[in-house]
Amino acid sequence: DAALASVGLADFADAFPRELSGGMKMRVSLARALVTDPDILLMDEPFAALDEITRFRLNNDLLALWRSLGKTIIFVTHSVFESVYLSQRVVVMTARPGRIQADIRIETVEPRGEAFRTSAAYSDYCRKVSAALAPSYSGQSTL
């Protein structure tokens, strides 16, 4: 019950999966992970299949949860924008073999919100992460 409440689903504890939206199902997955009270949450593209509005909302919810729980979260995403918005640190990996291409610290004022998502600093970090990705998608490697 506490885990469901922490992801905003306390009122849906008795709902069947077919009664939940895609975003709610992602919240259930997060609640299931929180039940064991892990020190580290590993999240592998949890929001990839969601529409943009739901994804933005869940990004904000995840940041709020991270602030309240103080857990380390390792979040895998292919979205430059999502990585910059959610992270204190973005680690860019190369294509095969997967190696660290860049390690970029995202230093900005907390708590983040929509003002950060539209700021010049956010755009600058997105450009920096995109530039670190460029060798991987151009077929070149700097390693």
DSSP file (Angstrom, degrees, kcal/mol; ACC not computed):
  #  RESIDUE AA STRUCTURE BP1 BP2  ACC     N-H-->O    O-->H-N    N-H-->O    O-->H-N    TCO  KAPPA ALPHA  PHI   PSI    X-CA   Y-CA   Z-CA
    1    1 A D     >        0   0    0      0, 0.0     4,-2.4     0, 0.0     5,-0.2   0.000 360.0 360.0 360.0 -40.5    0.0    0.0    0.0
    2    2 A A  H  >  +     0   0    0      2,-0.2     4,-2.2     1,-0.2     5,-0.1   0.900 360.0  50.1 -65.7 -39.6    2.8    2.4    0.8
    3    3 A A  H  > S+     0   0    0      2,-0.2     4,-0.9     1,-0.2    -1,-0.2   0.915 111.1  48.4 -65.5 -42.5    4.6    1.7   -2.5
    4    4 A L  H >4>S+     0   0    0      1,-0.2     5,-3.2     2,-0.2     3,-0.6   0.907 111.7  50.4 -63.0 -41.0    1.3    2.3   -4.4
    5    5 A A  H ><5S+     0   0    0     -4,-2.4     3,-1.5     4,-0.3    -1,-0.2   0.887 104.1  58.7 -63.8 -37.8    0.8    5.5   -2.5
    6    6 A S  H 3<5S+     0   0    0     -4,-2.2    -1,-0.2     1,-0.3    -2,-0.2   0.735 110.6  42.1 -66.5 -21.3    4.4    6.7   -3.3
    7    7 A V  T <<5S-     0   0    0     -4,-0.9    -1,-0.3    -3,-0.6    -2,-0.2   0.217 121.6-104.5-108.0  13.2    3.6    6.5   -7.0
    8    8 A G  T < 5S+     0   0    0     -3,-1.5    -3,-0.2    -4,-0.1     3,-0.1   0.746  91.6 109.5  76.9  25.6    0.2    8.0   -6.8
    9    9 A L    > < +     0   0    0     -5,-3.2     3,-2.0    -6,-0.2    -4,-0.3   0.119  28.0 118.1-119.4  21.7   -1.9    4.9   -7.2
   10   10 A A  G >  S+     0   0    0     -6,-0.4     3,-1.1     1,-0.3    -5,-0.1   0.857  77.5  55.0 -56.9 -35.5   -3.4    4.3   -3.7
   11   11 A D  G 3  S+     0   0    0      1,-0.2    -1,-0.3    -3,-0.1     3,-0.2   0.561 106.1  53.0 -75.6  -6.8   -6.9    4.7   -5.1
   12   12 A F  G X   +     0   0    0     -3,-2.0     3,-1.7     1,-0.1    -1,-0.2   0.118  67.3 118.0-114.8  20.3   -6.2    1.9   -7.7
   13   13 A A  T <  S+     0   0    0     -3,-1.1    -1,-0.1     1,-0.3    -2,-0.1   0.802  83.8  40.6 -58.6 -30.9   -5.0   -0.8   -5.4
   14   14 A D  T 3  S+     0   0    0     -3,-0.2    -1,-0.3     2,-0.1     2,-0.1   0.309  90.8 117.8-101.3   8.6   -7.9   -3.1   -6.3
   15   15 A A    <   -     0   0    0     -3,-1.7    -3,-0.1     1,-0.1     5,-0.0  -0.437  63.2-123.8 -77.6 149.9   -7.9   -2.3  -10.1
   16   16 A F    >   -     0   0    0     -2,-0.1     3,-2.1     1,-0.1     4,-0.3  -0.602  27.3-110.5 -85.4 152.9   -7.3   -4.9  -12.7
   17   17 A P  G >  S+     0   0    0      0, 0.0     3,-1.8     0, 0.0    -1,-0.1   0.857 118.1  60.3 -52.0 -38.0   -4.4   -4.4  -15.2
   18   18 A R  G 3  S+     0   0    0      1,-0.3    -3,-0.0     0, 0.0     0, 0.0   0.685 100.0  57.7 -65.5 -16.0   -6.9   -3.9  -18.0
   19   19 A E  G <  S+     0   0    0     -3,-2.1     2,-0.3     2,-0.1    -1,-0.3   0.437  93.3  86.6 -92.2  -0.9   -8.3   -0.9  -16.1
   20   20 A L  S <  S-     0   0    0     -3,-1.8     2,-0.0    -4,-0.3    -8,-0.0  -0.774  73.3-128.1-104.9 145.0   -5.0    0.9  -16.0
   21   21 A S     >  -     0   0    0     -2,-0.3     4,-2.2     1,-0.1     5,-0.2  -0.271  36.5 -98.9 -75.7 171.8   -3.5    3.3  -18.5
   22   22 A G  H  > S+     0   0    0      1,-0.2     4,-1.8     2,-0.2     5,-0.1   0.900 125.6  49.8 -59.6 -41.9    0.0    2.8  -19.9
   23   23 A G  H  > S+     0   0    0      1,-0.2     4,-1.8     2,-0.2    -1,-0.2   0.879 109.4  51.3 -65.4 -37.6    1.4    5.4  -17.5
   24   24 A M  H  > S+     0   0    0      1,-0.2     4,-2.2     2,-0.2    -1,-0.2   0.884 107.1  53.7 -66.6 -37.9   -0.4    3.8  -14.5
   25   25 A K  H  X S+     0   0    0     -4,-2.2     4,-2.0     1,-0.2    -1,-0.2   0.878 107.0  51.6 -64.1 -36.6    1.1    0.4  -15.5
   26   26 A M  H  X S+     0   0    0     -4,-1.8     4,-2.0     2,-0.2    -1,-0.2   0.889 108.6  51.4 -65.4 -38.2    4.6    2.0  -15.5
   27   27 A R  H  X S+     0   0    0     -4,-1.8     4,-2.7     2,-0.2    -2,-0.2   0.878 107.0  53.3 -65.1 -38.1    3.8    3.4  -12.0
   28   28 A V  H  X S+     0   0    0     -4,-2.2     4,-2.7     2,-0.2    -2,-0.2   0.920 107.5  51.6 -61.9 -43.0    2.8   -0.2  -10.9
   29   29 A S  H  X S+     0   0    0     -4,-2.0     4,-1.7     1,-0.2    -2,-0.2   0.908 111.0  47.7 -59.7 -41.8    6.2   -1.5  -12.1
   30   30 A L  H  X S+     0   0    0     -4,-2.0     4,-2.0     2,-0.2    -2,-0.2   0.910 110.5  51.5 -65.7 -42.1    8.0    1.2  -10.1
   31   31 A A  H  X S+     0   0    0     -4,-2.7     4,-1.4     1,-0.2    -2,-0.2   0.905 107.1  53.9 -61.3 -41.4    5.9    0.4   -7.0
   32   32 A R  H  < S+     0   0    0     -4,-2.7     4,-0.5     1,-0.2    -1,-0.2   0.893 109.7  47.9 -60.1 -39.4    6.8   -3.3   -7.4
   33   33 A A  H >< S+     0   0    0     -4,-1.7     3,-0.7     1,-0.2    -1,-0.2   0.867 110.0  52.6 -68.5 -35.6   10.5   -2.3   -7.4
   34   34 A L  H >< S+     0   0    0     -4,-2.0     3,-2.1     1,-0.2    -1,-0.2   0.730  89.5  78.2 -73.7 -22.4   10.1   -0.1   -4.4
   35   35 A V  T 3< S+     0   0    0     -4,-1.4    -1,-0.2     1,-0.3    -2,-0.2   0.841  93.6  50.2 -57.1 -34.8    8.5   -2.8   -2.2
   36   36 A T  T <  S-     0   0    0     -3,-0.7    -1,-0.3    -4,-0.5    -2,-0.2   0.467 106.8-130.0 -84.3  -0.5   11.9   -4.4   -1.6
   37   37 A D    <   -     0   0    0     -3,-2.1    -3,-0.1     1,-0.1    -2,-0.1   0.933  34.7-168.0  52.0  56.5   13.4   -1.0   -0.6
   38   38 A P        -     0   0    0      0, 0.0    -1,-0.1     0, 0.0     3,-0.1  -0.351  27.8-137.9 -72.5 154.4   16.4   -1.3   -2.8
   39   39 A D  S    S+     0   0    0      1,-0.2    33,-1.8    32,-0.1     2,-0.4   0.811  93.7  35.4 -75.5 -31.6   19.4    1.1   -2.5
   40   40 A I  E    S-a   72   0A   0     31,-0.2     2,-0.5    33,-0.0    33,-0.2  -0.984  70.7-153.4-127.6 132.3   19.6    1.4   -6.3
   41   41 A L  E     -a   73   0A   0     31,-2.8    33,-2.9    -2,-0.4     2,-0.6  -0.923   9.2-157.2-102.8 126.6   16.7    1.4   -8.8
   42   42 A L  E     -a   74   0A   0     -2,-0.5     2,-0.5    31,-0.2    33,-0.2  -0.919  12.8-177.3-104.0 118.9   17.7    0.1  -12.3
   43   43 A M  E     -a   75   0A   0     31,-3.3    33,-3.4    -2,-0.6     2,-0.9  -0.951   9.8-165.6-123.9 112.7   15.3    1.4  -14.9
   44   44 A D  E    S-a   76   0A   0     -2,-0.5    33,-0.1    31,-0.2    31,-0.1  -0.826  72.2 -45.6-103.4  98.2   15.8    0.3  -18.5
   45   45 A E  S >  S+     0   0    0     31,-2.3     3,-1.0    -2,-0.9     4,-0.3   0.878  75.8 167.9  47.5  52.0   13.8    2.6  -20.8
   46   46 A P  T 3  S+     0   0    0      0, 0.0     3,-0.2     0, 0.0    -1,-0.1   0.762  73.7  38.9 -66.7 -23.7   10.6    2.4  -18.7
   47   47 A F  T >  S+     0   0    0      1,-0.1     3,-1.7     2,-0.1     8,-0.1   0.317  81.5 107.6-109.0   8.4    8.9    5.3  -20.5
   48   48 A A  T <  S+     0   0    0     -3,-1.0    -1,-0.1     1,-0.3    -3,-0.1   0.821  80.8  46.7 -59.1 -36.1    9.9    4.5  -24.1
   49   49 A A  T 3  S+     0   0    0     -4,-0.3    -1,-0.3    -3,-0.2     2,-0.2   0.367  95.1  99.3 -90.4   6.0    6.5    3.2  -25.2
   50   50 A L  S <  S-     0   0    0     -3,-1.7    -3,-0.0     1,-0.1     2,-0.0  -0.569  79.1-102.9 -95.6 156.0    4.5    6.1  -23.7
   51   51 A D     >  -     0   0    0     -2,-0.2     4,-2.7     1,-0.1     5,-0.2  -0.311  39.5-104.8 -69.1 161.4    3.1    9.2  -25.4
   52   52 A E  H  > S+     0   0    0      1,-0.2     4,-2.6     2,-0.2     5,-0.2   0.864 117.6  50.7 -59.4 -42.4    5.0   12.5  -24.9
   53   53 A I  H  > S+     0   0    0      2,-0.2     4,-2.2     1,-0.2    -1,-0.2   0.933 114.1  43.9 -64.6 -45.9    2.6   14.0  -22.4
   54   54 A T  H  > S+     0   0    0      2,-0.2     4,-2.7     1,-0.2    -2,-0.2   0.902 113.1  53.0 -64.3 -40.7    2.5   10.9  -20.2
   55   55 A R  H  X S+     0   0    0     -4,-2.7     4,-2.3     2,-0.2    -2,-0.2   0.923 109.3  48.0 -61.8 -45.6    6.3   10.6  -20.4
   56   56 A F  H  X S+     0   0    0     -4,-2.6     4,-2.2     2,-0.2    -1,-0.2   0.923 112.4  49.6 -60.9 -44.2    6.8   14.2  -19.3
   57   57 A R  H  X S+     0   0    0     -4,-2.2     4,-2.4     1,-0.2    -2,-0.2   0.921 112.2  47.2 -61.6 -44.4    4.4   13.7  -16.4
   58   58 A L  H  X S+     0   0    0     -4,-2.7     4,-2.8     2,-0.2    -1,-0.2   0.840 107.7  56.8 -69.3 -31.9    6.2   10.5  -15.3
   59   59 A N  H  X S+     0   0    0     -4,-2.3     4,-2.1    -5,-0.2    -1,-0.2   0.942 110.4  44.5 -59.6 -46.4    9.6   12.3  -15.6
   60   60 A N  H  X S+     0   0    0     -4,-2.2     4,-2.2     1,-0.2    -2,-0.2   0.905 113.7  50.1 -64.6 -41.4    8.4   14.9  -13.2
   61   61 A D  H  X S+     0   0    0     -4,-2.4     4,-2.5     1,-0.2    -1,-0.2   0.899 109.6  51.4 -63.5 -40.6    6.9   12.2  -10.9
   62   62 A L  H  X S+     0   0    0     -4,-2.8     4,-2.7     2,-0.2    -2,-0.2   0.901 109.0  50.3 -65.4 -40.5   10.2   10.3  -11.0
   63   63 A L  H  X S+     0   0    0     -4,-2.1     4,-2.4     2,-0.2    -1,-0.2   0.913 111.4  48.5 -62.4 -41.9   12.2   13.3  -10.0
   64   64 A A  H  X S+     0   0    0     -4,-2.2     4,-2.2     2,-0.2    -2,-0.2   0.910 112.8  48.0 -63.9 -41.9    9.8   14.0   -7.1
   65   65 A L  H  X S+     0   0    0     -4,-2.5     4,-2.7     2,-0.2     5,-0.3   0.908 110.2  52.2 -64.5 -42.7   10.1   10.4   -6.0
   66   66 A W  H  X S+     0   0    0     -4,-2.7     4,-2.4     1,-0.2     5,-0.3   0.915 110.9  48.0 -59.9 -44.4   13.9   10.5   -6.2
   67   67 A R  H  < S+     0   0    0     -4,-2.4    -1,-0.2     1,-0.2    -2,-0.2   0.909 115.6  44.0 -63.7 -41.3   13.9   13.7   -4.1
   68   68 A S  H  < S+     0   0    0     -4,-2.2    -2,-0.2     1,-0.2    -1,-0.2   0.853 122.9  34.7 -75.6 -33.8   11.6   12.2   -1.4
   69   69 A L  H  < S-     0   0    0     -4,-2.7    -2,-0.2    -5,-0.2    -3,-0.2   0.758  88.7-142.9 -92.9 -26.5   13.3    8.7   -1.2
   70   70 A G     <  +     0   0    0     -4,-2.4     2,-0.2    -5,-0.3    -3,-0.1   0.788  45.3 153.1  68.5  27.5   16.9    9.6   -1.8
   71   71 A K        -     0   0    0     -5,-0.3     2,-0.4    -6,-0.2    -1,-0.2  -0.551  50.2-114.9 -86.8 152.6   17.5    6.5   -3.9
   72   72 A T  E     -a   40   0A   0    -33,-1.8   -31,-2.8    -2,-0.2     2,-0.5  -0.751  34.6-164.3 -80.1 132.0   20.2    6.1   -6.5
   73   73 A I  E     -a   41   0A   0     -2,-0.4     2,-0.7   -33,-0.2   -31,-0.2  -0.982  13.9-162.4-123.6 124.4   18.5    5.6   -9.9
   74   74 A I  E     -a   42   0A   0    -33,-2.9   -31,-3.3    -2,-0.5     2,-0.6  -0.934  18.7-170.7-102.9 115.5   20.3    4.3  -13.0
   75   75 A F  E     -a   43   0A   0     -2,-0.7     2,-0.5   -33,-0.2   -31,-0.2  -0.931  10.0-158.2-117.8 115.0   18.0    5.2  -15.9
   76   76 A V  E     +a   44   0A   0    -33,-3.4   -31,-2.3    -2,-0.6     2,-0.3  -0.798  26.8 153.5 -93.1 129.9   18.7    3.9  -19.4
   77   77 A T        -     0   0    0     -2,-0.5    -2,-0.0   -33,-0.1   -33,-0.0  -0.990  46.0-148.4-151.0 154.5   17.2    5.9  -22.2
   78   78 A H  S    S+     0   0    0     -2,-0.3     2,-0.7     5,-0.0     3,-0.1   0.328  75.8 100.4 -99.6   3.6   17.8    6.6  -25.9
   79   79 A S     >  -     0   0    0      1,-0.2     4,-2.4     2,-0.0     5,-0.2  -0.816  55.8-164.3 -95.8 115.1   16.3   10.1  -25.4
   80   80 A V  H  > S+     0   0    0     -2,-0.7     4,-2.2     1,-0.2     5,-0.2   0.922  93.3  51.5 -58.1 -44.7   18.8   12.9  -25.1
   81   81 A F  H  > S+     0   0    0      1,-0.2     4,-2.2     2,-0.2    -1,-0.2   0.907 111.1  46.0 -63.4 -43.6   16.1   15.2  -23.8
   82   82 A E  H  > S+     0   0    0      2,-0.2     4,-2.4     1,-0.2     5,-0.2   0.897 110.8  53.8 -65.9 -40.6   15.0   12.8  -21.1
   83   83 A S  H  X S+     0   0    0     -4,-2.4     4,-1.4     1,-0.2    -2,-0.2   0.915 112.2  43.5 -62.6 -42.7   18.5   12.0  -20.0
   84   84 A V  H  < S+     0   0    0     -4,-2.2    -1,-0.2     1,-0.2    -2,-0.2   0.907 114.6  49.8 -69.5 -41.3   19.4   15.6  -19.5
   85   85 A Y  H  < S+     0   0    0     -4,-2.2    -2,-0.2    -5,-0.2    -1,-0.2   0.897 119.4  35.2 -65.2 -40.5   16.1   16.4  -17.7
   86   86 A L  H  < S+     0   0    0     -4,-2.4     2,-0.2    -5,-0.2    -1,-0.2   0.683 105.0  84.2 -87.3 -18.6   16.3   13.5  -15.3
   87   87 A S     <  -     0   0    0     -4,-1.4     3,-0.1    -5,-0.2    -4,-0.0  -0.524  45.6-171.0-104.2 153.5   20.0   13.3  -14.6
   88   88 A Q  S    S+     0   0    0      1,-0.4    18,-2.4    -2,-0.2     2,-0.3   0.520  98.4  22.7 -95.2 -17.6   22.7   14.7  -12.4
   89   89 A R  E     -B  105   0B   0     16,-0.3     2,-0.5    -6,-0.1    -1,-0.4  -0.967  68.8-158.6-152.0 129.2   25.1   12.8  -14.6
   90   90 A V  E     -B  104   0B   0     14,-3.2    14,-3.2    -2,-0.3     2,-0.6  -0.957   5.8-163.9-112.7 123.4   24.7   11.4  -18.2
   91   91 A V  E     -B  103   0B   0     -2,-0.5     2,-0.5    12,-0.2    12,-0.2  -0.934  10.3-153.8-107.1 115.6   27.0    8.6  -19.3
   92   92 A V  E     -B  102   0B   0     10,-2.5     9,-3.6    -2,-0.6    10,-1.5  -0.776  10.0-155.6 -92.9 127.8   27.0    8.2  -23.0
   93   93 A M  E     -B  100   0B   0     -2,-0.5     7,-0.2     7,-0.2     2,-0.1  -0.743   9.8-127.2-103.5 150.5   27.9    4.8  -24.3
   94   94 A T        -     0   0    0      5,-2.7    47,-0.1    -2,-0.3    -1,-0.0  -0.404  31.7 -99.7 -82.6 167.1   29.3    3.8  -27.7
   95   95 A A  S    S+     0   0    0      1,-0.2     4,-0.3     3,-0.1    -1,-0.2  -0.163  86.3   6.5 -72.0-178.2   27.8    1.2  -30.0
   96   96 A R  S    S+     0   0    0      2,-0.1    -1,-0.2     1,-0.1     2,-0.1  -0.104 129.6  37.0 -46.5 130.0   29.3   -2.3  -30.0
   97   97 A P  S    S-     0   0    0      0, 0.0     2,-0.6     0, 0.0    -3,-0.2   0.620 100.3-131.8 -77.5 146.1   31.3   -2.8  -28.0
   98   98 A G        +     0   0    0     -5,-0.1     2,-0.3    -2,-0.1    -3,-0.1  -0.473  43.2 154.7 -67.0 110.8   29.6   -0.7  -25.4
   99   99 A R        -     0   0    0     -2,-0.6    -5,-2.7    -4,-0.3     2,-0.5  -0.906  52.4 -87.3-132.3 161.0   32.1    1.6  -23.8
  100  100 A I  E     +B   93   0B   0     -2,-0.3    -7,-0.2    -7,-0.2     3,-0.1  -0.591  40.5 174.8 -74.0 120.0   31.9    5.0  -22.1
  101  101 A Q  E     -     0   0B   0     -9,-3.6     2,-0.3    -2,-0.5    -8,-0.2   0.821  67.3  -5.8 -90.1 -40.9   32.1    7.7  -24.7
  102  102 A A  E     -B   92   0B   0    -10,-1.5   -10,-2.5     2,-0.0     2,-0.5  -0.992  49.5-151.7-155.9 152.0   31.4   10.6  -22.3
  103  103 A D  E     -B   91   0B   0     -2,-0.3     2,-0.5   -12,-0.2   -12,-0.2  -0.937  25.4-175.5-128.9 105.5   30.5   11.3  -18.7
  104  104 A I  E     -B   90   0B   0    -14,-3.2   -14,-3.2    -2,-0.5     2,-0.4  -0.905  16.5-145.7-114.4 120.8   28.7   14.6  -18.5
  105  105 A R  E     -B   89   0B   0     -2,-0.5     2,-0.9   -16,-0.2   -16,-0.3  -0.693   9.0-146.9 -82.9 132.4   27.6   16.2  -15.2
  106  106 A I        -     0   0    0    -18,-2.4     2,-0.8    -2,-0.4    16,-0.0  -0.853  20.0-174.8-101.0  99.7   24.3   18.1  -15.3
  107  107 A E        +     0   0    0     -2,-0.9     2,-0.3     2,-0.0   -19,-0.1  -0.845  25.4 128.4-104.4 106.6   24.8   20.9  -12.9
  108  108 A T        -     0   0    0     -2,-0.8     2,-0.2    14,-0.0     4,-0.1  -0.933  61.7 -74.8-149.8 168.7   21.7   23.0  -12.4
  109  109 A V        -     0   0    0     -2,-0.3     7,-0.0     2,-0.1    -2,-0.0  -0.457  59.9-107.4 -70.2 137.3   19.4   24.3   -9.7
  110  110 A E  S    S+     0   0    0     -2,-0.2     2,-0.1     1,-0.1     3,-0.0  -0.811  91.3  50.5-106.0 153.7   17.1   21.8   -8.0
  111  111 A P  S    S-     0   0    0      0, 0.0     2,-0.2     0, 0.0    -1,-0.1   0.571  80.1-150.8 -78.0 147.8   14.3   21.0   -8.0
  112  112 A R        +     0   0    0     -2,-0.1     2,-0.2   -27,-0.1    -2,-0.1  -0.497  27.4 151.3 -80.7 152.0   13.9   20.9  -11.8
  113  113 A G    >>  -     0   0    0     -2,-0.2     4,-1.5    -3,-0.0     3,-0.8  -0.805  62.4 -54.7-157.0-161.4   10.7   21.6  -13.4
  114  114 A E  H 3> S+     0   0    0      1,-0.3     4,-1.0    -2,-0.2     5,-0.1   0.800 125.8  63.5 -63.1 -29.1    9.2   22.9  -16.7
  115  115 A A  H 34 S+     0   0    0      1,-0.2     3,-0.4     2,-0.2    -1,-0.3   0.884 104.1  47.9 -62.6 -37.0   11.3   26.1  -16.4
  116  116 A F  H X4 S+     0   0    0     -3,-0.8     3,-1.7     1,-0.2     6,-0.4   0.908 104.7  59.6 -67.8 -40.8   14.5   24.0  -16.7
  117  117 A R  H 3< S+     0   0    0     -4,-1.5    -1,-0.2     1,-0.3    -2,-0.2   0.736 113.3  38.1 -61.6 -23.1   13.1   22.1  -19.7
  118  118 A T  T 3< S+     0   0    0     -4,-1.0    -1,-0.3    -3,-0.4    -2,-0.2   0.247  96.7 112.1-110.4  11.5   12.8   25.3  -21.6
  119  119 A S  S <> S-     0   0    0     -3,-1.7     4,-1.9     1,-0.1     5,-0.1  -0.396  75.5-120.8 -86.5 161.4   16.0   27.0  -20.4
  120  120 A A  H  > S+     0   0    0      2,-0.2     4,-2.5     1,-0.2     5,-0.2   0.856 114.4  57.6 -64.6 -36.0   19.1   27.8  -22.3
  121  121 A A  H  > S+     0   0    0      2,-0.2     4,-2.4     1,-0.2    -1,-0.2   0.917 105.3  49.9 -62.2 -43.1   21.1   25.6  -19.9
  122  122 A Y  H  > S+     0   0    0     -6,-0.4     4,-2.5     1,-0.2    -1,-0.2   0.934 111.4  48.5 -60.3 -47.2   18.9   22.6  -20.8
  123  123 A S  H  X S+     0   0    0     -4,-1.9     4,-2.3     1,-0.2    -2,-0.2   0.901 110.2  52.0 -60.1 -41.7   19.4   23.2  -24.5
  124  124 A D  H  X S+     0   0    0     -4,-2.5     4,-2.1     1,-0.2    -1,-0.2   0.917 110.7  47.0 -62.3 -43.9   23.2   23.6  -23.9
  125  125 A Y  H  X S+     0   0    0     -4,-2.4     4,-2.6     2,-0.2     5,-0.2   0.898 110.3  53.1 -65.3 -39.3   23.4   20.2  -22.1
  126  126 A C  H  X S+     0   0    0     -4,-2.5     4,-2.6     1,-0.2    -2,-0.2   0.911 109.7  48.9 -61.3 -41.8   21.2   18.6  -24.8
  127  127 A R  H  X S+     0   0    0     -4,-2.3     4,-2.4     2,-0.2    -1,-0.2   0.901 110.9  50.6 -62.8 -40.5   23.7   19.8  -27.4
  128  128 A K  H  X S+     0   0    0     -4,-2.1     4,-1.7     2,-0.2    -2,-0.2   0.917 112.7  44.9 -65.5 -43.7   26.6   18.5  -25.4
  129  129 A V  H  X S+     0   0    0     -4,-2.6     4,-1.5     2,-0.2    -2,-0.2   0.913 113.1  51.5 -66.2 -42.5   25.1   15.1  -25.0
  130  130 A S  H  X S+     0   0    0     -4,-2.6     4,-1.3     1,-0.2    -2,-0.2   0.896 108.0  52.2 -60.9 -40.8   24.1   15.0  -28.7
  131  131 A A  H  < S+     0   0    0     -4,-2.4    -1,-0.2     1,-0.2    -2,-0.2   0.872 107.1  52.5 -63.8 -36.5   27.7   15.9  -29.7
  132  132 A A  H  < S+     0   0    0     -4,-1.7     4,-0.3     1,-0.2    -1,-0.2   0.815 110.6  48.9 -68.5 -29.2   29.0   13.0  -27.5
  133  133 A L  H >X S+     0   0    0     -4,-1.5     4,-1.5     1,-0.2     3,-1.3   0.737  88.1  88.3 -78.3 -23.9   26.6   10.7  -29.3
  134  134 A A  H 3X S+     0   0    0     -4,-1.3     4,-1.5     1,-0.3     6,-0.3   0.825  82.2  54.1 -50.3 -44.8   27.6   11.9  -32.8
  135  135 A P  H 34>S+     0   0    0      0, 0.0     5,-1.2     0, 0.0     4,-0.4   0.859 107.7  52.9 -61.0 -31.9   30.6    9.4  -33.3
  136  136 A S  H <45S+     0   0    0     -3,-1.3     3,-0.5    -4,-0.3    -2,-0.2   0.903 114.1  38.9 -70.4 -40.6   28.3    6.5  -32.6
  137  137 A Y  H  <5S+     0   0    0     -4,-1.5    -1,-0.2     1,-0.2    -3,-0.1   0.600 112.0  57.2 -88.9  -8.4   25.6    7.3  -35.1
  138  138 A S  T  <5S-     0   0    0     -4,-1.5    -1,-0.2    -5,-0.3    -2,-0.2   0.455 114.8-112.6 -94.0  -1.3   28.0    8.5  -37.8
  139  139 A G  T   5S+     0   0    0     -3,-0.5     2,-0.2    -4,-0.4    -3,-0.2   0.492  82.5 113.0  85.5   2.0   29.8    5.2  -37.7
  140  140 A Q      < -     0   0    0     -5,-1.2     2,-0.4    -6,-0.3    -1,-0.3  -0.646  50.8-154.5-102.9 162.8   32.9    6.6  -36.3
  141  141 A S        -     0   0    0     -2,-0.2    -5,-0.0    -3,-0.1    -7,-0.0  -1.000  14.4-159.6-137.3 138.7   34.5    6.1  -32.9
  142  142 A T              0   0    0     -2,-0.4    -1,-0.1     1,-0.2    -6,-0.0   0.369 360.0 360.0 -94.8   4.5   36.7    8.4  -30.9
  143  143 A L              0   0    0    -44,-0.0    -1,-0.2     0, 0.0   -49,-0.0   0.439 360.0 360.0 -95.4 360.0   38.0    5.5  -28.8
